[in-house]
Amino acid sequence: MSALARQQQALLAALFEWPPQTASKAMADQLGQPWERGLMVYQANGHALAVRALGASYPVLAQLVGQDSFAALARAFWHECPPVRGDVGQWGEALPAFLTHNPQLQEEPYLPDLARVEWALHLCARAADAQVDLPSFKLLMECEPAELTLVLAPGGALVHSNWPVVSMWSAHQLAEPDFSEIRQQLKVGRSEVALVWREGFRPRVREALPGEAELIESLGLGQALNQALDAAPALDFNAWLPMAVQTGLLLAARSLQRVGDQNALL
């Protein structure tokens, strides 16, 4: 390895080293001279980038913990889980787990699940575009449920939570429900399943209907429609289907070919 390459690696390591004194010593050992001021500038830029990137992905979390606390959280996360890709928009997936193990946030145990909802929304916004195949839904009248499945739009996700995370997100982003209702929901321990998908180009989130999560999970595994319906007896499928198509949650119906014990799309 050339001397320049070693210096570049030392600088990169020092950018994520914490505390700053340790980083500065590492740079001095590698380069033979103190680099405190230059390193501080690089780290300050990195910290600012961390706050902006995480703030874009986790806006409600930032509101809940406050600007100063969120900035400190972003800086700590920057050093604990530094970016591994050039696109900083792909950085932040590990934040919910980081929150779970943060001793300063133990009195707010709903924050990790709320962060999972926000990350799901962030990924959904970056998902590939897809078109609804309306004519394919004629298969629902032509085939038995065991012979077909339904195709979900890419980028969707379900987040199961012991907390009212959808209501909390909506209260901050959509101003409903009001915060007194959120406090009551937290007091009684209301749980919610967040359904994230994209309607057109807009990521959306709502609370999953009774049985909807089970149906979607089954369809996501490629199971036949009859199996998915058996897994979701609480769902009113006839009412759900047109709503799911109109909002972009479902893209198509597809015939199945049985291959051993697996279902394969034709």
Secondary structure as GFF3:
##gff-version 3
##sequence-region A 1 266
A	DSSP	alpha_helix	3	16	.	.	.	ID=ss1
A	DSSP	alpha_helix	20	31	.	.	.	ID=ss2
A	DSSP	alpha_helix	36	57	.	.	.	ID=ss3
A	DSSP	alpha_helix	59	65	.	.	.	ID=ss4
A	DSSP	alpha_helix	67	80	.	.	.	ID=ss5
A	DSSP	three_ten_helix	88	90	.	.	.	ID=ss6
A	DSSP	alpha_helix	95	100	.	.	.	ID=ss7
A	DSSP	three_ten_helix	103	105	.	.	.	ID=ss8
A	DSSP	alpha_helix	111	125	.	.	.	ID=ss9
A	DSSP	three_ten_helix	134	138	.	.	.	ID=ss10
A	DSSP	alpha_helix	139	142	.	.	.	ID=ss11
A	DSSP	three_ten_helix	145	147	.	.	.	ID=ss12
A	DSSP	beta_strand	148	152	.	.	.	ID=ss13
A	DSSP	beta_strand	157	161	.	.	.	ID=ss14
A	DSSP	alpha_helix	165	173	.	.	.	ID=ss15
A	DSSP	alpha_helix	179	188	.	.	.	ID=ss16
A	DSSP	beta_strand	192	199	.	.	.	ID=ss17
A	DSSP	beta_strand	202	207	.	.	.	ID=ss18
A	DSSP	alpha_helix	212	220	.	.	.	ID=ss19
A	DSSP	alpha_helix	225	231	.	.	.	ID=ss20
A	DSSP	alpha_helix	237	246	.	.	.	ID=ss21
A	DSSP	beta_strand	250	259	.	.	.	ID=ss22
A	DSSP	beta_strand	262	265	.	.	.	ID=ss23
###
